[in-house]
């Protein structure tokens, strides 16, 4: 199972939000590049780098993300606010993968164009869920689509990588949503990355038992409740 620390960037700082609420944030560092190097040195397999300002429509941290990719050798998946073809194609020039949510659900045509140009293996579909329904636009808008139906729709189109975040648990340390995770991991032709609620090594073991392809580490990592080294052993 891939160990993937999250670096959420807001105002050029590394932060963590609770349930995606920008008014409930903790600032952990003013040096995102330094943080990326730290997690690489600790043995991370990949980094999940999120532009929260782009997600919220308040700015862009793309230059910072580009600097991160230039400073480390492990792959990164870039996420947050990737809602136009131009921005996505720009980000794919320097990041290994992109995580697409809003545009994947709102504009399949652009999604297909990007897939043809760069390959489906470089696209992770973000299926953030709230009360079982997939949400987009920084978790402000419900698609009305059930989580598993949404995943199946994209599998039929040839996509295999999915990031599942249960919004109610994100940044809470209340444990992952193992029921949803297990059902998703049991689906055919999928690689599931689990995100949200991880609080300790027991949670990591449970996520691994579900058959997850990867796990994103956020608040528990930054609060020192777990370490990359521990998770890797």
N, C-alpha and C positions, 0 to 999 in steps of 0.2 A: 504494500500500500504506500502510495506516494505521500510524503510529508510536505505540506505546502503552507508556510507561514503567510499570513495576510499583511500587506502594508497598505493601509487606508490613508489616503492623502487629502488633507483639507488645509487651505491656506499655506501650502508648502510644508505642512507639519504632519507627522504620523499620529493619527488619532484612532480611537475606537468609539463607535456610537452604540447606544443601547436601542435595539429594535429599529435601527435606521433613523433615529431621531437626532437631527443636527443640534438640537438644544440640550441633548443629554450626551455630551462627549467628554472624553478624557484625552488630553494631549500627552503622548509618550515621548516624543522626540521632535526636534526641529531639523533633523538631518535624515531624510528618507534614504539617501544613498548610503550613509553610514549604517543604517538599520538593515538595508539589503545585504551589505557586506557581512554584517554580524550573523544573519541567518544562513548565508551561504557557508560561512566558516563553521557554523554549528552542524552543518550536514544536511540542510534542506535540499529536497529534490527539485523544487520549483518554487517560485514566488507568485502569489496572487496579489497583483497591484491594482488598487481601486482608486480612481479619480472621483472623489466624492463631490468636489465642486462641479465637475461636469455632470454628474448624476443629478445634482440639485439645480443645475442650470445657472450657477453663480460664478463660474470661471472655468479655468483649465489648468491642469498640472502635467500636460503632455511632455513638456520639456524636461520636467523632473523625472518622469517615467523613462524617457529616452536616456537620460543620464544614468539611471539605474541599470538599464540594459547594457550600457557601455562600460559599466564598472564591475560587472559580475560575469561569470561564465555559465551559471545554471540558467535554464529557461525561465521566462516569466509569461504568465497569462495576464493580459491587461483587461481591465473591466471598468465599467462606470461611464455612462454618458456617451457610449459609442452608437450614435443614433443617425449618422449620415454615412453614405457610401464613401465620401471623401475622407472623413476622419478615420473610418475603419481601415481603409486602404493605406492611409498614412501610418497608422499604428502598426499594421502588419509589416511595414518596412523594417521595423526594429524589434518588435516583440514576437515571441514564438507562437503565441495563440492569442485570440481575443475571446472574451466572454460576452455574448450577445443575448439580450433579453428583449427590450422594447422593440427594437427593429426586427428581431426574429419573428415576433408575433404580429407586428403591424405592417411589415413590408417584406413578404416572402420573395418578391421579385428581386429586390436588392440583395437579399440574403443569398439567393441562387447565383446572382452575378458575381458576388464576392467569392462564393464557393468554387465557381468555375475557374476563377483567376488564381486563387491561392490554395485551394484544396479544402475539402470538408474536415480533414484531420487537424486543421488549424483553427477550427471553430468549436467553441464550447457553448452549448445552449444553456442559458440561465433560466431555471424554472423555480424562481422564488415563489414560495407559497404562503398564503395566509388563510387559515381555516380551510385548508384543502384545495383552494382555488389559486391559480397562478396570478401573481401581481407583477405589474411593470411600472415604468416611469418613476423610478426611485421608490417603489412600493406604494405609490399613491393611487394607482388605478388597477382595478381587478379586470382580468380578461374574461372572467366567468367560466374559464376552462379548468376542469379538474386536472390535478397534477399528472396522473398516470395517462389520461387521455392526451394531454399536451405532449408528454414524452413520446407516446406511440405515434402521434402525428409526425413528429420530426424523425423518428426511426424509419418511418415509411419513406421519407424523403432522402434517407441515406446518412443521417447524422447519428453519431454514436456516443458523443461526449456530452454529459449533462452535469451542471452544478445545481445541487438542491440546497436551498436555504429555507429553513422554517423561520419566518420573520419573527414570530412571537418568542422564539428562543434566542435570537441573535443578540450576542453581547450580554446575555443574562446569566451564563454559567449554570443554567438549570438542566443541563444534559441534552443530548441530541434527540431528535424525533426518530427513534429507532423503527417504529412501525412503518412510517412512510419510506424510510431508507431501505428497510428490508424488502418491501414490495417493489421498490424501484430497482434494486440490485438483482432481484429475481427475474426481471424482464430480460428478454433476449436481445443480444446485439447492443448492449449498452455498457458504457463505463461511467460510473457515478462518482462524482466528487461531493463529499458531504461537508456541510458548513452550518454553523449555528449551534450554540449551547454547550460545546465541549468544555468540560471543567476539570477533568482529571484523567489519569491513565486508564482507569476503568472504562470511561467513556470511549477512549481510543480503541481499547480492546473490543468493545461492543460494536463499534463502527467497522472494525476490521472483520469481525465475525459475520457481519451482514454481507460482506463481499465488496465493499467500496473500493474503487480504483484509487482514490486519494482522499485525504482529509485536510481541510483548511483549519489552521490554528490561528485564533485571534486573541481575544481577551485573556484566556487562560495562560497563553504564552507570554503576553505582555505583563501580566500580573505575577508571573513567576510560579504559577501553580503547576505547570508542566514545562519541560524543556524539549527542544528538538532532539537532543542527544538521547533523552529517555524514551521518546516516542520511537526513535529509530532502532532501539535495541530490542 
